[in-house]
Amino acid sequence: MSEQAAVSQIQANTASKGVLAKLLFFSVSLGVIPLTSYYTSLKYISEGNSTVAAITAVVAANVVLIAYIITSLLEDSKDNAKKAEPESKKNR
């Protein structure tokens, strides 16, 4: 295996670990944040009104999903900017 191939494989593995970490973080957040907001809203904000608590949980879940989409788009645009950079002898 050439040196360039080894370096690119290491970079790909590092990038995939970062993507996996983000996915795990947002997956756990998608489970924890809506449940926490539901029970917090049920107890402290709406004082027993489950409809308001459910709406709060739905809004919290949508916020997590939107944050994940924005993070993915920003990461994708950053990757595209790196690929668009012309390769020179200095970058090799």
Contacts in CASP RR format, 6 or more apart in sequence:
PFRMAT RR
TARGET T0000
AUTHOR 0000-0000-0000
METHOD contacts of the structure
MODEL  1
MSEQAAVSQIQANTASKGVLAKLLFFSVSLGVIPLTSYYTSLKYISEGNS
TVAAITAVVAANVVLIAYIITSLLEDSKDNAKKAEPESKKNR
1 9 0 8 1.000
4 92 0 8 1.000
19 75 0 8 1.000
22 68 0 8 1.000
22 71 0 8 1.000
22 75 0 8 1.000
26 64 0 8 1.000
26 67 0 8 1.000
26 68 0 8 1.000
26 71 0 8 1.000
29 64 0 8 1.000
30 61 0 8 1.000
30 64 0 8 1.000
30 65 0 8 1.000
33 60 0 8 1.000
33 61 0 8 1.000
33 63 0 8 1.000
33 64 0 8 1.000
34 57 0 8 1.000
34 58 0 8 1.000
34 60 0 8 1.000
34 61 0 8 1.000
34 64 0 8 1.000
35 57 0 8 1.000
36 60 0 8 1.000
37 56 0 8 1.000
37 57 0 8 1.000
37 59 0 8 1.000
37 60 0 8 1.000
38 53 0 8 1.000
38 54 0 8 1.000
38 56 0 8 1.000
38 57 0 8 1.000
38 60 0 8 1.000
39 53 0 8 1.000
41 52 0 8 1.000
41 53 0 8 1.000
41 56 0 8 1.000
41 57 0 8 1.000
42 48 0 8 1.000
42 49 0 8 1.000
42 50 0 8 1.000
42 53 0 8 1.000
45 52 0 8 1.000
45 53 0 8 1.000
45 56 0 8 1.000
46 52 0 8 1.000
46 53 0 8 1.000
46 56 0 8 1.000
85 91 0 8 1.000
END
